[in-house]
Amino acid sequence: MSMKPEIRVTLSDDLLSHLKKEAEEQRVPLLWLVAGLVCDTLENAKSPGDYPRALALS
């Protein structure tokens, strides 16, 4: 059985609207902006306890 790394995120309506508009303006896929946001959040956390509650990894 192979496992693929996967993360699920929940975005507020306001943030999603902003990211959609930004994706259109920058002509990049929305997924890229969301992935960048998630990566930046995880990279800036120094330890698992630093993750935002919704992103806490178990």
C-alpha positions as CSV (number, residue, x, y, z in Angstrom):
1,M,0.0,0.0,0.0
2,S,1.5,3.4,-1.0
3,M,0.5,6.5,0.9
4,K,0.6,9.9,-0.7
5,P,1.2,13.0,1.5
6,E,-2.0,14.9,1.7
7,I,-3.1,18.0,3.6
8,R,-6.6,19.4,3.9
9,V,-7.2,23.0,4.6
10,T,-10.3,25.1,5.3
11,L,-10.2,28.7,4.1
12,S,-12.6,31.4,5.1
13,D,-14.9,32.8,2.4
14,D,-13.0,36.1,2.5
15,L,-9.6,34.5,2.1
16,L,-10.8,32.2,-0.7
17,S,-12.2,35.1,-2.6
18,H,-9.0,37.1,-2.2
19,L,-6.9,34.1,-3.3
20,K,-9.2,33.5,-6.4
21,K,-8.8,37.2,-7.4
22,E,-5.1,37.1,-6.9
23,A,-4.8,33.9,-8.9
24,E,-6.7,35.5,-11.8
25,E,-4.5,38.7,-11.6
26,Q,-1.3,36.7,-11.4
27,R,-2.5,34.1,-14.0
28,V,-1.5,31.2,-11.8
29,P,-3.6,28.2,-10.6
30,L,-5.4,28.8,-7.3
31,L,-3.9,25.6,-6.0
32,W,-0.5,27.1,-6.2
33,L,-1.4,30.0,-4.0
34,V,-3.1,27.7,-1.5
35,A,-0.1,25.4,-1.5
36,G,2.3,28.3,-1.0
37,L,0.2,29.6,1.9
38,V,0.2,26.1,3.6
39,C,4.0,25.6,3.0
40,D,4.8,29.1,4.4
41,T,2.7,28.4,7.5
42,L,4.3,25.0,8.1
43,E,7.9,26.2,7.4
44,N,7.5,29.1,9.8
45,A,6.4,26.9,12.7
46,K,9.4,25.9,14.8
47,S,7.8,22.9,16.4
48,P,4.5,21.0,16.1
49,G,3.1,23.1,19.0
50,D,3.6,26.2,16.9
51,Y,1.1,25.2,14.2
52,P,-2.2,27.0,14.2
53,R,-4.8,24.8,15.9
54,A,-6.5,23.9,12.6
55,L,-3.2,22.7,11.2
56,A,-2.0,20.8,14.2
57,L,-0.5,17.5,13.1
58,S,-1.0,14.4,15.1
